[in-house]
Amino acid sequence: MPKIGIDPGHGGSDPGAVAANGLQEKVVTLAVGLLLQQLLQKAGVAVVMSRTGDQDVSLADRAALFNREQVDLIISLHVNSTGTPEPNYVSTFILAPGGEAEKIARLIQAEVVAATGWPDGGVRQANFYILRETDAPAVLVEMGFISNPSVATQLATPAMQQTLAVAIFRGLAAYLGLKPGEPRDIQGHWAEEAIRQIMAAGIMNGYPDGTFRPDQAATRAEVAAAVAKLLVKLKPTG
């Protein structure tokens, strides 16, 4: 199994960007980072955290830690900010195109956009320290704009923090080829038999974190994907 470095941005005396409602970037990045750590470890992936609490960790120390631990890839977590409240999109940064970092970034970006419903800011290039000074492929996820009041309100909630962590995990799971086992949350559910049937038929799958989330509302994309698989099954072969 690979070893993944998770870098919750800022911390300690550095709050990062601060929303009008007082929410600090360092709080969001740590919350999402710890949730992501749990998801990865449950999937059997080794994780190295640049910080696990509200402490100061320099950029040089973060990069040195990941290089010393010889991690296989790095996910740096941040929240964007600007001087006006209007910007509202998510984006994922890489140092340069064409490598493994771009593959990882595109998978994560797609999952975060689908999970949050926020506009797609795409995969972008930047000369960020953590991308430049680490040996392993590294991506930096800007999880929305904390300067946007609506987004800041959502970022402050455990539900959105969990949504972001699961989305990033799903992108990583797709890159790493992690295969979910039988969902642990369908036993005893009123639709258990139906869920088992559609999973066995390959029409729908559980999530990489080991859940099916039977009572979670499906997005239009998820419904379309399931119907498309069903249509393939129903298509005559003769």
KASUL-V718034 format. One record per pair of residues at least 24 apart in sequence whose ideal C-beta (glycine too) atoms are under 8 Angstrom apart, sorted by the first residue. I is the first residue (numbers start at 1). J is the second residue. Records with the same first field share a line. If there is no record, write none. Layout:
I=J + J
This chain:
1=44 + 45 + 46
2=45 + 46 + 71 + 72 + 73 + 176
3=45 + 46 + 47 + 48 + 69 + 70 + 71 + 72
4=40 + 45 + 46 + 47 + 48 + 71 + 72 + 73 + 74 + 75 + 172
5=47 + 48 + 49 + 50 + 65 + 66 + 69 + 71 + 73 + 74 + 75 + 134 + 136 + 138
6=33 + 36 + 37 + 40 + 47 + 48 + 49 + 50 + 74 + 75 + 77
7=33 + 49 + 50 + 62 + 66 + 74 + 75 + 76 + 77 + 130
8=32 + 33 + 34 + 49 + 50 + 51 + 77
9=76 + 77 + 78 + 79
10=78
11=51 + 53 + 54 + 55 + 56 + 57
12=54 + 55 + 56 + 57
13=56
14=56
16=78 + 79
17=79 + 80 + 81 + 146 + 147
18=146
19=146 + 147 + 149 + 152 + 155 + 156
20=85 + 147 + 149 + 152
21=149 + 152 + 153 + 156
23=146 + 152 + 155 + 156
25=78 + 79 + 81 + 146
26=54
28=79 + 143 + 146 + 155 + 156 + 161
29=77 + 78 + 79 + 143
30=54
31=158 + 161
32=77 + 143 + 161 + 164 + 165 + 168
33=77 + 165
35=161 + 162 + 165 + 166
36=75 + 77 + 165 + 168 + 169
39=165 + 166 + 169 + 208 + 209
40=169 + 172
42=209 + 210
43=169 + 173 + 178 + 208 + 209 + 210
45=176 + 178
59=129 + 130 + 133
60=129 + 133
62=130
63=129 + 130 + 133 + 134
66=134 + 135 + 136 + 138
67=134 + 135 + 136
70=135 + 136
71=136
72=136 + 137
73=100 + 101 + 104 + 136 + 137 + 138 + 139
74=130 + 134 + 136 + 137 + 138 + 139
75=108 + 138 + 139 + 141 + 168 + 172
76=128 + 130 + 131 + 138 + 139 + 140 + 141
77=140 + 141 + 143 + 168
78=140 + 141 + 142 + 143
79=142 + 143 + 144 + 145 + 146 + 155
80=142 + 143 + 144 + 145 + 146 + 147
81=145 + 146 + 147
82=145 + 147
83=147
84=147
85=147 + 148 + 149
86=148
87=145 + 147 + 148
88=118 + 119 + 144 + 145 + 148 + 150 + 151
89=118 + 119 + 120 + 121 + 144 + 145
90=116 + 118 + 119 + 120 + 121 + 141 + 142 + 143 + 144
91=121 + 122 + 123 + 124 + 142
92=122 + 123 + 124 + 139 + 140 + 141 + 142
93=123 + 124 + 125 + 126 + 128 + 131 + 139 + 140 + 141 + 142
94=123 + 124 + 125 + 126 + 131 + 138 + 139 + 140
95=125 + 126 + 127 + 128 + 131 + 132 + 138
96=125
97=125
99=137
100=137
101=131 + 137 + 138 + 139
103=175
104=137 + 139 + 171 + 172 + 175
105=139
107=171 + 172 + 174 + 175
108=139 + 141 + 167 + 168 + 171 + 172
109=141 + 171
110=171
111=167 + 168 + 170 + 171 + 174
112=141 + 143 + 164 + 167 + 168 + 171
114=167 + 219 + 221
115=163 + 164 + 166 + 167 + 170
116=144 + 154 + 160 + 163 + 164 + 167
118=144 + 151
141=168
166=207 + 209
169=208 + 209
170=207 + 208
173=208
174=208
178=208
179=208
180=205 + 206 + 207 + 208 + 209 + 210
181=206 + 210
182=206
183=207 + 210 + 211 + 212
184=210 + 211
185=211 + 212 + 213 + 214
186=212 + 214
189=214
198=226
201=233
202=229 + 233
203=229 + 230 + 233
204=229
